[in-house]
Amino acid sequence: MTIVLSLGIAAFFMWFALRGMDFKTISGYFAKANYFWVVAATVFGLLAYWFRAVRWNLLLEPMGYKISNANAFWTISFGYLMNLTIPRSGELARSTALYGVEKVPVDKSFGTIILERVIDLVCMVGFLGLTLLFKYDAILSFYSYVTQEQKKEVSTEQGFLEQLLAGWGIADVSAFFNTIKIALVILAIVGLGYIFVKKKSSFVSFANGILHGITSIFKLKQKGKFILLSLAIWICYYFAAYLVCFSLPETSEFSIADGFFIIVVGTLGMMVPASGGIGAFHAALKLGIGALFLSMGKTFEEGAEAGLAYAFISHTMQFVIMLVVGVISVPFLTKARNKMLSSEKI
């Protein structure tokens, strides 16, 4: 059901991204693209994986676990592969895979992954701050356009729903949806309460393990190295996004500050629970680069075309990295797991 829902979200956003666009025109961008810059961006994408693996080792060390950087790299790659199926499933898959090759308890490693996400959010806020500082005009254009589009969508959707619900004898649409929201919240609370009562000891134990993982940051032995690795990860993300701009003539003159804007918009698109960010990433970059063109005195339509072309190239690059490295991780993790099991028998 989750996979179907995420695919549905991806399909909706892809429809939104392609709506009003001529795909033949967009495909023309691919023919004239300089893929040297895409390969260069790929290198930085892979480096981010490695830096993340080394940093993860630093987070696990205070809890008494010294894992190999190679196993950390392959489990991270496997987690990203799982994210292509069910959004956010990769975090749990990553912890489970690490337990299989290093015997690190799932709850503790999962706690460090939650901590990673918090740190990533801080880094993301840093890029957002740089964007606000240097590309405030583009943000205003982006916000203005998105707001207008949302109003159009909501207006169209409400008109349809009002007609549909009226046929069922429901006149107050707002009250109807508020009732549904309240019912869902009550069901969620009751469900969580039931699970907690039935599995209290397991829940408390797992929560303690997660808390142990999260608080590992206060016991870091190499704080300076940790900070440098965190910066290195996001610098790699930045160049993986920015270098792709040089592959297209229409975006090749983007400044370093424009790169800040692109990585923020792209990251927001990837946060949408769509399979692999498909559709949501494309829609975000279509709007984002369209806004950049507006701030440069160009037309939004021209920017939307270039943005969509950029999105297809950049997202395909990311997808290929996740798929190829993720598939390669499976035999490496299997080999590491078999080696560990053999050593336990001796």
C-alpha positions in Angstrom: 0.0 0.0 0.0 2.9 2.4 0.9 4.6 1.7 -2.4 1.3 2.4 -4.3 0.8 5.6 -2.4 4.4 6.8 -3.0 4.1 6.0 -6.7 0.8 7.8 -6.9 2.4 10.9 -5.3 5.3 10.6 -7.8 2.9 10.3 -10.7 1.0 13.4 -9.6 4.0 15.6 -9.3 5.4 14.3 -12.6 2.1 15.2 -14.2 2.3 18.6 -12.6 5.9 19.1 -13.8 5.1 18.1 -17.4 1.8 19.9 -17.5 1.9 22.6 -20.2 5.3 21.6 -21.4 6.4 20.2 -24.8 8.4 17.1 -24.0 9.9 17.1 -27.5 11.3 20.6 -26.7 12.6 19.4 -23.4 14.3 16.3 -25.0 16.1 18.7 -27.3 18.1 19.9 -24.3 19.5 16.4 -23.7 21.0 16.2 -27.2 23.0 19.4 -26.7 24.0 18.7 -23.1 27.7 18.4 -22.2 27.8 15.2 -20.1 31.4 15.8 -18.9 29.9 17.9 -16.2 27.4 15.2 -15.2 30.3 12.7 -14.8 32.1 15.3 -12.6 29.0 15.8 -10.5 28.7 12.0 -10.2 32.2 11.9 -8.6 31.1 14.4 -5.9 27.9 12.4 -5.4 29.9 9.3 -4.6 32.3 11.2 -2.4 29.3 12.3 -0.3 28.5 8.6 0.3 32.1 7.9 1.5 32.3 10.9 3.8 28.9 9.9 5.3 30.2 6.4 5.9 33.3 7.7 7.7 31.2 10.2 9.8 28.8 7.4 10.8 31.8 5.4 12.2 32.6 8.4 14.4 29.0 8.5 15.7 29.1 4.8 16.6 32.5 4.8 18.2 31.4 6.4 21.5 29.0 3.5 22.0 31.9 1.0 21.7 31.4 0.0 18.1 34.3 0.3 15.6 33.0 -0.7 12.2 34.9 -0.7 8.9 34.3 2.2 6.6 33.7 -0.2 3.8 30.8 -1.9 5.6 29.4 1.5 6.5 29.6 2.6 2.9 27.8 -0.5 1.5 25.1 -0.4 4.2 24.4 3.3 3.4 24.3 2.4 -0.3 21.8 -0.4 0.4 19.7 2.0 2.4 19.5 4.5 -0.5 18.5 1.6 -2.8 15.6 0.7 -0.5 14.5 4.4 -0.6 13.8 3.9 -4.3 11.0 1.5 -3.3 9.5 2.9 -0.1 10.4 6.5 0.9 12.3 6.6 4.2 12.5 2.8 4.4 16.2 3.1 3.8 17.0 4.3 7.3 15.7 1.1 8.9 17.1 -1.1 6.1 20.5 0.6 6.6 20.5 -0.2 10.4 19.3 -3.8 9.7 22.1 -4.3 7.1 24.7 -3.0 9.5 23.6 -5.4 12.2 24.0 -8.2 9.7 27.7 -7.4 9.1 28.8 -5.7 12.3 26.4 -6.7 15.0 25.6 -3.2 15.9 22.1 -3.2 17.6 19.5 -1.7 15.2 18.1 0.7 17.8 21.4 2.3 18.5 22.5 2.7 14.9 19.0 3.9 14.1 19.4 6.6 16.8 22.6 7.8 15.1 20.8 8.0 11.8 18.1 10.2 13.4 21.0 12.3 14.7 22.4 12.5 11.1 19.1 13.8 9.8 19.1 16.5 12.5 22.6 17.5 11.5 21.6 17.4 7.8 18.7 19.7 8.6 21.1 22.2 10.3 23.4 22.1 7.2 20.3 22.6 5.0 19.3 25.6 7.1 22.8 26.9 6.5 22.3 26.7 2.7 18.9 28.3 3.1 20.6 31.2 5.0 23.1 31.7 2.2 20.2 31.6 -0.3 18.3 34.2 1.7 21.4 36.4 1.8 22.3 36.2 -1.9 19.2 35.1 -3.8 16.4 36.8 -1.9 14.8 38.1 -5.1 14.6 34.6 -6.6 13.0 33.3 -3.4 10.3 36.0 -3.6 9.7 35.1 -7.3 9.6 31.4 -6.4 7.2 32.0 -3.5 4.9 34.2 -5.5 4.6 31.8 -8.4 4.1 28.7 -6.2 1.4 30.6 -4.2 -0.4 31.5 -7.3 -0.3 27.9 -8.6 -1.4 26.5 -5.3 -4.4 28.9 -5.3 -5.3 27.7 -8.8 -5.0 24.0 -7.8 -7.0 24.5 -4.6 -9.7 26.4 -6.4 -10.0 23.7 -9.0 -9.9 20.9 -6.5 -12.5 22.4 -4.2 -14.9 23.0 -7.0 -14.8 19.3 -8.0 -15.1 18.1 -4.4 -18.0 20.4 -3.6 -19.9 19.0 -6.6 -19.0 15.4 -5.6 -19.8 15.8 -1.9 -23.0 17.7 -2.7 -24.2 14.6 -4.6 -23.7 12.7 -1.4 -25.7 15.2 0.6 -22.6 16.9 2.2 -22.9 20.6 2.0 -20.1 21.8 4.3 -16.9 20.6 2.8 -14.7 22.3 5.4 -16.5 20.7 8.3 -16.5 17.3 6.6 -12.7 17.3 6.2 -12.1 18.7 9.7 -14.2 15.7 11.1 -12.1 13.3 9.1 -8.8 14.9 10.4 -10.0 14.7 14.0 -11.1 11.0 13.5 -7.7 10.1 12.0 -5.9 11.8 14.9 -8.0 9.9 17.4 -7.4 6.6 15.6 -3.7 7.2 15.5 -3.6 8.0 19.2 -5.6 4.9 20.1 -3.5 2.8 17.8 -0.2 4.0 19.3 -1.6 3.6 22.8 -2.6 0.0 22.1 0.8 -0.8 20.6 2.6 0.8 23.6 0.5 -1.2 26.2 1.0 -4.5 24.4 4.7 -4.0 23.6 5.7 -1.7 26.4 9.0 -3.4 27.3 10.1 -3.7 23.7 9.1 -0.1 23.0 10.9 1.3 26.0 14.0 -0.8 25.2 14.0 0.4 21.5 13.4 4.0 22.5 16.4 3.8 25.0 18.6 2.5 22.2 17.6 5.3 19.9 18.2 7.8 22.7 21.6 6.3 23.2 22.4 6.7 19.5 21.2 10.3 19.4 23.2 11.3 22.5 26.4 9.8 21.1 27.2 13.2 19.6 28.0 14.5 23.1 30.7 11.8 23.6 32.5 12.2 20.2 36.2 11.7 20.5 37.0 13.6 17.3 34.7 16.5 17.2 36.8 18.5 14.7 36.9 15.7 12.2 33.1 15.2 12.6 32.4 18.8 11.8 34.8 18.7 8.8 33.1 15.6 7.4 29.6 17.1 7.9 30.8 20.1 5.9 32.4 17.9 3.3 29.2 15.9 2.7 27.2 19.1 2.0 29.9 20.6 -0.1 29.8 17.5 -2.2 26.0 17.7 -2.4 26.5 21.3 -3.5 28.9 20.5 -6.3 26.9 17.5 -7.4 24.0 19.9 -8.0 25.9 22.9 -9.2 28.1 21.2 -11.8 25.1 19.8 -13.6 24.2 23.4 -14.4 27.3 23.6 -16.7 26.0 20.7 -18.8 23.3 23.0 -20.3 24.0 26.2 -22.2 20.9 27.8 -20.6 22.1 27.3 -17.1 25.9 27.3 -17.6 26.1 31.0 -16.5 24.5 30.4 -13.1 26.6 31.8 -10.3 27.7 30.2 -7.1 24.8 31.9 -5.3 22.4 30.4 -7.9 23.8 27.0 -6.9 22.7 27.7 -3.3 19.2 28.3 -4.5 19.2 25.1 -6.6 20.4 22.8 -3.9 17.8 24.2 -1.4 14.9 23.8 -4.0 16.1 20.4 -5.0 16.4 19.1 -1.4 12.9 20.3 -0.7 11.7 18.4 -3.7 13.5 15.2 -2.5 11.8 15.5 0.9 8.4 14.8 -0.6 7.4 11.2 0.1 7.5 10.2 -3.6 9.4 7.1 -4.7 13.0 8.3 -5.2 11.9 11.9 -5.4 10.5 11.2 -8.8 8.2 14.0 -10.0 8.5 16.1 -6.9 12.2 16.9 -7.7 11.3 17.7 -11.3 8.4 20.0 -10.3 10.6 21.8 -7.7 13.4 22.5 -10.2 11.0 23.5 -12.9 9.6 26.2 -10.5 13.0 27.0 -9.0 15.0 27.6 -12.1 11.9 29.3 -13.6 12.1 31.7 -10.6 15.8 32.2 -11.2 15.1 33.2 -14.8 12.4 35.6 -13.6 14.9 37.3 -11.2 17.3 37.6 -14.1 14.7 39.5 -16.2 13.9 36.4 -18.4 10.6 34.6 -18.9 9.4 32.0 -16.5 8.5 29.7 -19.4 12.1 29.6 -20.6 13.3 28.9 -17.2 10.7 26.2 -16.6 11.9 24.4 -19.7 15.6 24.6 -18.7 14.7 23.7 -15.1 12.8 20.6 -16.2 15.7 19.5 -18.5 18.1 20.1 -15.6 15.9 18.1 -13.3 15.8 15.1 -15.7 19.6 15.1 -16.1 20.3 15.6 -12.4 17.7 13.2 -11.0 18.7 10.5 -13.5 22.3 10.9 -12.3 21.2 10.5 -8.7 19.0 7.6 -9.6 21.8 5.8 -11.4 24.2 6.3 -8.5 21.6 4.9 -6.0 20.7 2.0 -8.2 24.1 0.9 -9.4 26.0 1.4 -6.1 23.0 0.0 -4.2 22.9 -3.2 -6.3 26.7 -3.6 -6.0 26.3 -3.3 -2.2 24.3 -6.5 -2.0 27.1 -9.0 -2.8 29.6 -7.1 -0.7 27.2 -7.1 2.3 26.5 -10.8 1.7 30.2 -11.6 1.6 30.8 -9.6 4.8 27.9 -11.2 6.6 29.1 -14.7 5.6 32.6 -13.8 6.8 31.2 -12.7 10.1 29.1 -15.8 10.6 32.1 -18.0 9.7 34.3 -16.3 12.3 31.5 -16.8 15.0 31.6 -20.6 14.4 35.3 -20.8 14.9 
